[in-house]
């Protein structure tokens, strides 16, 4: 999945308006113009498409955490580190934090798209990448999670097939 696709899907799943997206970026300390936001939300084959970097996506997710949970000054270094490439595991972790999702919530979201995952399989996605039981979050899992989140938040009909 591209970062642009993740932004588009999150925007739809959480029903976030353009001004709200600009405000979310602002919460992470990054100002963004409406014209740039619109170019980030375009599909790859549309004129004016602008590639969304890992850094920009991480800033949006950090802003979403601040918007939903508030600024956490008491625990420096508690935010997920995104010094290198932004992985699907980090994206999933930031969404879990922002939306205050528990294991059962995430399992329920996945069931909405006919994906059954155990608590141990889910916890493997949130482990340190050097842990022996770490599991990489694939694009399809993240795509299904965002689809389940959309169904849950927008009260859409359940996935069939």
N, C-alpha and C positions, 0 to 999 in steps of 0.2 A: 504494500500500500504506500502511496506517496503521502507526504506530509500535507499536501493540498487536499487530498481525498479525506484524510483524517479531520482536518479543519472543517470541510464541508459537511461530513457526517456528524461531527459533534455539534455543529451549528444547528443542523436539522433535528438531531436527537434531543437536544436541550432547548430548542426553540429560542435561539439567541439572535437578536436583531443586530444590524450593522452597528448602531451606536453602542450597544452592549458589548459587542466584540471589541470595538475600539477602547472602551472603558476597561475591559479585561486585560488587554495588552498594556494599557496604562498602569494598571495595578502592579505589573511586574517591572515597571520602570521603563517601558518601551512605548513611546508614542508612535502611532501609525496613522497615516492619512486614509481617508475613506477610499480614494482612488486606488491606493496600494492594496487595501483590504479586498476590494472588488476584484483586482487582478489576481490575488492569491486564491480567491474562491472560484475562479474560472476553471474550466476543464482544460486539459492539455492541448486540445485541438482548437480552442477558442483564441481569437485575436486578443493580444494583450496579456495572455497568461503569464504569470510570474511564479517561478519555482519557489516554494516555501522551504527554507533551510531548517535543519535540525534545531538550531539556536532559536529561530523565530517560533517554531512549534513548542519548544520547551518553555519559552517566555509566555506563550499563550496558556499553556497548562499550569504554569506557576501562578499566573494571574487568576486563572479559574480557581485554584486552591485558595488564594487570598480572598477572592470574591465569596466563595462558599463557606470558608472556614475562618477567615480572618488572618491577619498577619501573626506569625508565631515568632516572637522575639526571644522567647524564653529558652529555646533549644537550638542554638546555632549549630548548623551542620545537619539538622534533622531532615532537611529536604533531600529528595533523591538527587544524587549527583549526575550531571549531564555534561561532564567535561569532554567526553568523546562523542561518538555517534549516539544519537537518540534511538534506542532500541524499542521494539514493541513492548518488551517487559517494563521498561521505564515509563512508557506511555500508559500502560495498564495500571502501573503502580500510582502514577500521578492522578489518574482518573478515580482510582479507588479512594485515594486520600481526599480529593476534591469533593466527591459525591458521598463520602462517609459510608462506603459500602463494606459490609461485613462479608465473611465467606458465604453465608447462606444467601445473602442478596445476590452475589455474583453467580452462584450456582443457579438460583432462580432465573436470573437474566439469561443465562445460557440455555436453560430449559425452554425459554420462550422461542428459541430457534432450533429446538430439537437436538441440542447438544447436552449430553450427560457427562459431567465431570465430577470427580470425587474431591473431597477436601484436600487430600494429600496431593493429587494432581494439580489442583489450584495453587496450593502453597508452594509447590516447586517453581511456579512462575515468578514468585516474589522473593525467592532466595537469592543470595549473593551469587553472581555468575561463576564464582570459583568453588561453590559448594558442590559436593558430589551428587546431590539430588536436584540441582538446578535444571530447569527445563526452559528452552528457548520458546518464546511466544511467537508463533508463526503469523503471517499475514491473515490467513483464513480464520484463525481463532480471534484475532483482534477485530476483523471485519464482522464476524458473527456476534462478538460482544457488543459492538456499536449498533448492530442491527437489533439485538435484544434490548439494548438500552432505549432505542428509538421506539420499539413496540411498547415497552413499559412506560416511558414518559409521555408518549403521545396517544396511548390507549388504542393502538392499531390492532387489527385482527392478528391472531397468532399465525406464525409461519406454518405453512403446510407443504409437505413434500420435501 
